[in-house]
Amino acid sequence: MARDAYYQLLQTQKNAWLAQENVAHYEDISKANRLRMKDGKIYVIDILEGGRSAALG
């Protein structure tokens, strides 16, 4: 029982860490996309649809 609880705790901690990494990665991508949009290098629709339309340059 204690061993199961220990491994469950480790798994929960790893999942929390992974979620934080995902958020940080998303924030980095969002920031880069906002800067590219501000510079006119991508369309707003690229950000909303995940880059399915053609980029400007």
C-alpha positions in Angstrom: 0.0 0.0 0.0 2.7 2.5 0.9 4.6 1.6 -2.2 1.5 2.1 -4.4 0.9 5.5 -2.8 4.6 6.5 -3.3 4.4 5.7 -7.0 1.1 7.4 -7.4 2.6 10.5 -5.8 5.6 10.3 -8.2 3.2 9.9 -11.2 1.1 12.9 -10.0 4.2 15.0 -9.6 5.4 14.1 -13.1 2.0 14.9 -14.6 2.0 18.3 -12.9 5.5 19.0 -14.2 4.5 18.0 -17.7 1.4 20.2 -17.6 3.6 23.1 -16.5 6.0 22.4 -19.4 3.1 22.3 -21.8 1.8 25.7 -20.6 5.3 27.2 -20.9 5.7 25.8 -24.4 2.3 27.1 -25.4 3.1 30.6 -24.0 6.4 30.7 -26.0 4.6 29.7 -29.2 1.8 32.2 -28.6 4.3 35.0 -27.9 6.3 34.2 -31.1 3.1 34.1 -33.1 1.9 37.5 -31.7 5.2 39.0 -32.7 5.1 37.5 -36.1 1.5 38.8 -36.6 2.6 42.3 -35.4 5.3 42.3 -38.0 2.9 41.2 -40.7 4.6 37.8 -41.3 1.5 35.7 -40.5 -2.3 36.1 -40.7 -4.5 36.2 -37.6 -6.2 33.1 -39.1 -2.9 31.2 -38.9 -2.9 31.7 -35.2 -6.6 30.7 -34.8 -6.4 27.7 -37.1 -3.0 26.5 -36.3 -1.2 27.7 -39.4 -3.5 26.2 -42.1 -3.6 29.3 -44.3 -0.6 30.5 -46.3 1.9 32.8 -44.5 2.7 36.2 -46.0 6.5 35.7 -45.9 
